[in-house]
Amino acid sequence: MTTEHSGDGDVSRSLELLWGTGDRPSRGPKPGLTLHRIVTAAVAVADTEGIGALSMRRVAAELGVGTMSLYRYVPGKAELLDLMLDEVVGIDYGPRPDPGAAGWRAVLETTARGIWRLHQLHPWLLQVDQARPLLGPNALDSLEFTLGGLAGTGLTDQEKVHVLVALDGFVTGTARTQLNSARAEQRTGISDEDFWKAQEPILSEVMASGRYPRMAALSEDAFAGSSEEVFELGLRSLLDGFARFIEERGRQLGEGRGEGAADLGAPAEEGERTGDLGEERERTGGLCQERERTGKPAEEPDGKPAQKPDVKES
């Protein structure tokens, strides 16, 4: 269940803190207290105790300082949450390939696995509604990396964003299902195995009725797959779908520019056009000199009288 929302505080102040453009606070009573230490402590509290435990008082206790000392650095819990969201995105979750060299598929796969890992390490993220995200440096770095991978695919800017939203939606949705399953057992004290066993008597009777033949024909391990297996299958299928979409977009661009041209119909290089014009001028000049020397029309290589070419100066 969502319990928090991004962007609910003073947006201008949150952005100043994210980008370091605001006034620095005076030194607090606790030596070494910094905004980064406060944000790091807040993330630690959320990781270990859940987002519901997050408060300025709890973070201050984690740091061993008075609650009021935190307000020298951050206005309140809402702005602190904005900083936390950008902080966790900036954590190194593995090597990133060079977007230009790796290709779009490797970049999107790296992005998806990074998001998956992010939710495993910080499950409280799934309880934060980020419909209105604040774009800090770490968030923009991640977007820049992913967009770099989509460069040269032929997709429009809007289509690139749609691809990113679809990818994030798949990973986040799968991670949320996994988290909800784990929390259900923690909340009720009943394991998944016992939960489904409790339904077995009525379900066995229903399946024997013949009303649901396809469900009844499923193997016993049909629903035994893990969330990781669902993630791997879904990611591979999603990337395959993107591949067909990008291929179709490239084909449409090629047809729009004309077949036979290099790079999906890209116009010829300037040097090539200049070279062709120079050759034409050289041939024309030779024909004119031959006519002046002999007094007769010059002939083309095929033996026919040369026609005066219509050469336009560039």
C-alpha positions as CSV (number, residue, x, y, z in Angstrom):
1,M,0.0,0.0,0.0
2,T,1.3,3.4,-0.9
3,T,2.0,5.5,2.2
4,E,4.1,8.4,0.9
5,H,4.2,10.7,-2.2
6,S,7.1,12.4,-3.9
7,G,6.9,16.1,-4.5
8,D,4.6,16.8,-1.6
9,G,6.8,19.3,0.1
10,D,8.4,22.6,-0.9
11,V,9.4,21.7,-4.5
12,S,11.7,24.7,-4.9
13,R,13.5,23.9,-1.7
14,S,13.8,20.2,-2.5
15,L,15.3,21.1,-5.9
16,E,17.8,23.5,-4.3
17,L,18.9,20.8,-2.0
18,L,19.1,18.2,-4.8
19,W,21.2,20.4,-7.0
20,G,23.1,22.2,-4.3
21,T,22.0,25.7,-5.4
22,G,20.5,26.9,-2.1
23,D,22.3,28.6,0.8
24,R,24.3,26.2,3.0
25,P,23.1,26.0,6.6
26,S,25.2,27.2,9.5
27,R,27.1,24.4,11.2
28,G,24.9,22.4,13.5
29,P,25.6,21.6,17.1
30,K,26.9,18.1,16.2
31,P,30.3,18.2,14.5
32,G,30.3,16.5,11.1
33,L,26.6,16.6,10.5
34,T,25.9,17.1,6.8
35,L,22.9,16.8,4.5
36,H,24.4,13.7,3.0
37,R,24.7,12.0,6.4
38,I,21.1,12.9,7.2
39,V,19.8,11.4,3.9
40,T,22.0,8.3,4.3
41,A,20.6,7.7,7.8
42,A,17.0,8.2,6.5
43,V,17.6,5.6,3.8
44,A,19.0,3.2,6.5
45,V,15.9,3.7,8.6
46,A,13.5,3.0,5.7
47,D,15.5,0.0,4.6
48,T,15.4,-1.7,8.0
49,E,12.2,-0.5,9.5
50,G,10.0,0.5,6.5
51,I,8.9,3.8,5.2
52,G,6.2,4.0,7.9
53,A,8.9,4.4,10.5
54,L,10.5,7.4,8.8
55,S,10.3,10.6,10.7
56,M,12.6,13.5,11.5
57,R,12.7,12.3,15.1
58,R,13.6,8.8,14.1
59,V,16.4,10.0,11.8
60,A,17.7,12.3,14.5
61,A,17.9,9.4,16.9
62,E,19.7,7.3,14.3
63,L,22.3,10.1,14.0
64,G,22.4,10.8,17.8
65,V,21.4,14.4,17.5
66,G,18.5,16.5,18.5
67,T,15.5,16.6,16.1
68,M,15.6,20.4,15.7
69,S,19.2,20.2,14.4
70,L,18.0,18.4,11.3
71,Y,15.9,21.4,10.3
72,R,19.0,23.4,9.8
73,Y,19.6,21.2,6.7
74,V,16.2,20.1,5.4
75,P,12.8,21.7,5.9
76,G,10.9,18.5,6.8
77,K,10.1,14.9,6.1
78,A,8.5,15.5,2.6
79,E,11.7,17.2,1.3
80,L,13.8,14.5,3.0
81,L,11.9,11.9,1.1
82,D,12.7,13.7,-2.2
83,L,16.4,13.6,-1.4
84,M,16.2,9.9,-0.4
85,L,14.6,8.9,-3.7
86,D,17.4,10.5,-5.7
87,E,20.0,9.1,-3.4
88,V,19.1,5.5,-3.9
89,V,19.0,5.9,-7.6
90,G,22.6,7.0,-7.6
91,I,23.9,3.9,-5.8
92,D,26.1,1.7,-8.0
93,Y,24.2,-1.4,-8.9
94,G,26.7,-2.8,-11.3
95,P,28.7,-1.8,-14.3
96,R,27.0,0.2,-17.1
97,P,28.0,-0.4,-20.7
98,D,28.9,2.5,-23.1
99,P,25.4,3.4,-24.5
100,G,26.9,4.2,-27.9
101,A,28.9,1.0,-28.3
102,A,26.6,-1.5,-26.5
103,G,23.4,-1.0,-28.4
104,W,19.9,-0.3,-27.2
105,R,19.1,-3.8,-26.0
106,A,22.1,-4.1,-23.7
107,V,21.3,-0.6,-22.3
108,L,17.6,-1.4,-21.6
109,E,18.5,-4.7,-20.1
110,T,21.0,-3.1,-17.8
111,T,18.4,-0.5,-16.8
112,A,15.8,-3.1,-16.1
113,R,18.1,-5.2,-13.9
114,G,19.2,-2.0,-12.1
115,I,15.6,-1.2,-11.3
116,W,15.0,-4.7,-10.2
117,R,18.0,-4.7,-7.9
118,L,16.9,-1.2,-6.6
119,H,13.6,-2.6,-5.4
120,Q,15.2,-5.7,-3.8
121,L,17.5,-3.5,-1.7
122,H,15.0,-0.7,-1.0
123,P,11.5,-2.3,-0.9
124,W,10.1,0.8,0.7
125,L,10.3,2.5,-2.8
126,L,7.2,0.5,-3.8
127,Q,5.3,2.3,-1.1
128,V,6.1,5.7,-2.5
129,D,3.8,7.2,-5.2
130,Q,6.2,8.9,-7.7
131,A,3.6,10.1,-10.1
132,R,5.2,13.6,-9.6
133,P,8.9,12.8,-9.4
134,L,11.5,15.5,-8.7
135,L,14.4,15.2,-11.2
136,G,17.7,15.3,-9.3
137,P,21.2,14.7,-10.7
138,N,21.1,10.9,-10.1
139,A,17.7,10.5,-11.7
140,L,18.7,12.6,-14.7
141,D,22.0,10.6,-15.0
142,S,20.0,7.4,-15.3
143,L,17.7,8.8,-17.9
144,E,20.6,10.2,-19.9
145,F,22.2,6.7,-19.9
146,T,19.1,5.0,-21.1
147,L,18.2,7.6,-23.7
148,G,21.8,7.3,-25.0
149,G,21.1,3.7,-25.7
150,L,18.0,4.5,-27.8
151,A,19.9,7.0,-29.9
152,G,20.0,6.0,-33.6
153,T,17.0,3.6,-33.3
154,G,14.7,5.8,-35.4
155,L,12.2,6.2,-32.6
156,T,10.7,9.6,-32.0
157,D,11.4,11.3,-28.7
158,Q,7.9,10.4,-27.5
159,E,8.3,6.8,-28.4
160,K,11.6,6.6,-26.5
161,V,9.9,7.9,-23.4
162,H,7.1,5.4,-23.9
163,V,9.6,2.6,-24.1
164,L,11.2,3.7,-20.8
165,V,7.8,4.0,-19.1
166,A,6.8,0.5,-20.3
167,L,10.1,-1.0,-19.1
168,D,9.9,0.6,-15.7
169,G,6.2,-0.4,-15.3
170,F,7.0,-4.0,-16.0
171,V,9.9,-4.2,-13.6
172,T,8.1,-2.2,-10.9
173,G,4.9,-4.2,-11.2
174,T,6.8,-7.6,-11.0
175,A,8.8,-6.4,-8.0
176,R,5.6,-5.2,-6.3
177,T,3.9,-8.6,-6.7
178,Q,6.9,-10.2,-5.1
179,L,7.0,-7.8,-2.2
180,N,3.2,-8.1,-1.6
181,S,3.5,-11.8,-1.4
182,A,6.3,-11.7,1.2
183,R,4.4,-9.1,3.2
184,A,1.2,-11.1,3.2
185,E,3.0,-13.9,5.0
186,Q,4.6,-11.5,7.4
187,R,1.3,-9.7,8.1
188,T,-0.8,-12.8,8.6
189,G,1.6,-15.4,9.8
190,I,0.3,-17.8,7.2
191,S,2.6,-19.2,4.6
192,D,1.7,-19.3,0.9
193,E,1.6,-23.1,1.1
194,D,-0.9,-23.1,4.0
195,F,-3.0,-20.3,2.3
196,W,-3.5,-22.3,-0.8
197,K,-4.0,-25.6,1.1
198,A,-6.9,-24.0,2.8
199,Q,-8.6,-23.5,-0.6
200,E,-7.9,-27.0,-1.8
201,P,-11.2,-28.7,-0.8
202,I,-13.5,-26.4,-2.6
203,L,-11.1,-25.9,-5.6
204,S,-10.8,-29.7,-6.1
205,E,-14.6,-30.0,-6.2
206,V,-14.9,-27.1,-8.6
207,M,-12.2,-28.5,-10.9
208,A,-13.9,-31.9,-11.0
209,S,-17.2,-30.2,-12.2
210,G,-15.9,-29.8,-15.8
211,R,-16.6,-26.1,-15.8
212,Y,-12.9,-25.2,-16.0
213,P,-11.2,-27.8,-18.2
214,R,-8.1,-25.8,-19.0
215,M,-7.5,-24.9,-15.4
216,A,-8.1,-28.5,-14.3
217,A,-5.5,-29.7,-16.9
218,L,-2.7,-27.6,-15.6
219,S,0.2,-29.4,-14.0
220,E,0.7,-29.3,-10.3
221,D,3.7,-27.0,-10.6
222,A,2.1,-24.5,-13.0
223,F,2.1,-21.8,-10.3
224,A,5.3,-22.8,-8.7
225,G,7.5,-20.4,-10.6
226,S,9.5,-17.7,-8.7
227,S,9.3,-14.0,-9.2
228,E,12.8,-14.1,-10.6
229,E,11.6,-16.5,-13.3
230,V,8.7,-14.3,-14.1
231,F,11.0,-11.3,-14.4
232,E,13.5,-13.1,-16.7
233,L,10.7,-14.3,-19.0
234,G,8.9,-11.0,-19.1
235,L,12.1,-9.0,-19.7
236,R,13.2,-11.2,-22.6
237,S,9.8,-11.0,-24.1
238,L,9.5,-7.2,-23.7
239,L,12.9,-6.6,-25.3
240,D,12.0,-8.9,-28.2
241,G,8.9,-6.8,-28.7
242,F,10.9,-3.6,-28.6
243,A,13.2,-5.2,-31.2
244,R,10.4,-5.8,-33.6
245,F,9.0,-2.3,-33.1
246,I,12.4,-0.7,-33.7
247,E,13.0,-2.9,-36.7
248,E,9.6,-1.8,-38.2
249,R,10.4,1.8,-37.5
250,G,13.7,1.5,-39.3
251,R,11.9,-0.1,-42.3
252,Q,9.4,2.7,-42.4
253,L,12.2,5.3,-42.4
254,G,14.0,3.4,-45.1
255,E,10.9,3.3,-47.3
256,G,10.3,7.1,-46.7
257,R,13.8,8.0,-47.9
258,G,14.0,5.6,-50.8
259,E,15.6,2.3,-51.3
260,G,19.2,1.8,-52.3
261,A,20.7,4.7,-50.4
262,A,23.1,4.1,-47.6
263,D,22.0,4.3,-44.0
264,L,18.3,3.9,-44.5
265,G,18.2,6.3,-47.4
266,A,20.4,9.0,-45.9
267,P,21.4,11.7,-48.5
268,A,24.8,11.3,-50.0
269,E,27.8,13.0,-48.4
270,E,28.7,16.5,-49.5
271,G,32.0,15.3,-50.8
272,E,30.4,12.8,-53.0
273,R,28.1,15.4,-54.5
274,T,31.0,17.8,-55.1
275,G,33.1,15.1,-56.7
276,D,30.3,14.1,-59.2
277,L,29.9,17.8,-60.2
278,G,33.6,18.2,-60.7
279,E,33.8,15.1,-63.0
280,E,30.9,16.5,-65.1
281,R,32.7,19.9,-65.4
282,E,36.0,18.1,-66.5
283,R,34.2,16.1,-69.2
284,T,32.4,19.2,-70.5
285,G,35.6,21.2,-70.7
286,G,37.3,18.5,-72.7
287,L,34.5,18.3,-75.2
288,C,34.5,22.1,-75.7
289,Q,38.3,22.1,-76.3
290,E,37.9,19.3,-78.9
291,R,35.3,21.3,-80.8
292,E,37.5,24.5,-80.9
293,R,40.5,22.5,-82.2
294,T,38.7,20.6,-85.0
295,G,35.8,22.9,-85.8
296,K,33.5,19.9,-85.5
297,P,31.1,18.8,-82.8
298,A,33.0,16.5,-80.4
299,E,31.8,13.0,-79.9
300,E,30.9,11.1,-76.8
301,P,32.5,7.8,-76.1
302,D,29.6,6.1,-77.9
303,G,30.3,7.9,-81.2
304,K,27.3,10.2,-81.0
305,P,27.7,14.0,-81.2
306,A,27.9,15.5,-77.7
307,Q,25.0,17.5,-76.5
308,K,25.7,20.7,-74.7
309,P,25.2,19.7,-71.0
310,D,23.2,21.8,-68.7
311,V,25.6,22.2,-65.8
312,K,24.5,24.6,-63.1
313,E,27.1,26.3,-61.0
314,S,26.8,25.6,-57.3
